[in-house]
Amino acid sequence: MYGECMRATITLKSKIVSTSNFIKMKRVVIYPKDIMIITGKSERYSRYLIQRIKKHLNKENHQIVSITEFCEYMGLQIDEVESCII
């Protein structure tokens, strides 16, 4: 699926990480399902937590929460979180 000649573009939800023979996409956005995996809590709690983070960061409803923002809010290390969800 990921050929050597394949070109990828940066989207709003992902970063491109280039390795020797292929391109790997890394997400920037965290979703309720990811929070469920990390915390072991319900989907409803995960959506509530995203709303609390948005309120804490003074974001509007249409704005997204990044993995970095989630980690800073929860006091977690980004490497640990990314290894769980990516």
N, C-alpha and C positions, 0 to 999 in steps of 0.2 A: 504494500500500500504506500509506503514511504520510499519512493525511488530516489536515486542519487540526483536525478535531474529535476525533481519536483521542487517548485518554488512555493514558498508560503508567505502570506502577508500577516501583519500584525492586526489582530482584531481587538475590540474593546475588552474582551473577556480573557485574552491569553497573551502570553509572552512566548517568543521563539527562542529556543535554546539549541544552538547548532553543535552537533557532535561530529565525529569523524566521517561517518557515511550516511547519516540520516538527520532529519530535523525533528526535534521533539517539542511539542507545545506544552507550556506550563500555564495553568490558569492563574488569574489574578483575583477573581471573584470567589467569594465563599457563599455557599447555598445552605438552606436549612438541612438538607440531607447530609452535608459534610459535618455540620455541627452535631447532628444526631450521632454520627460515627465517632466524633471526637469526645463528646461529653457523655454519651450513653443515655441522653434524655429524649423526650418525645419530640415529634415534629412541631407540635404547638409551642413547646418551650423554645425550640430553636428559632421559630419565627418571632416569638416574643423577644428573644435575645437580640436578634438582628434589629428590631425596632428600638430596643434600649440603646444599642450601639449607635444607631442613626441619631437618636435624640442627644446622646452624649457628645457626638461629633457635630451637632447642628446641621445634619444633612436633611435634605428634603425627601419626600416619599419616593420620588422617581430615581434618586441617586442610589448607587450600589455600595456595598461594604466589601472592602478588599480583605484578602487573607491577612495582610500585614496589619490592617486596622483591627481585625478580630483578635489577632495575637497580642497586640499591644493592650487592648481592652481586657483580655482574659489573663494576661501575664504569662503567656506561653511562648515557647521558642518556635520560630517559623519553621526551622528544619524538622522538628518533631511533628508539627501539624501537616506539613507538606508530605511527609512520609506516610501519614495515615490516609490522606485523601487523594493523592495523585499517584 
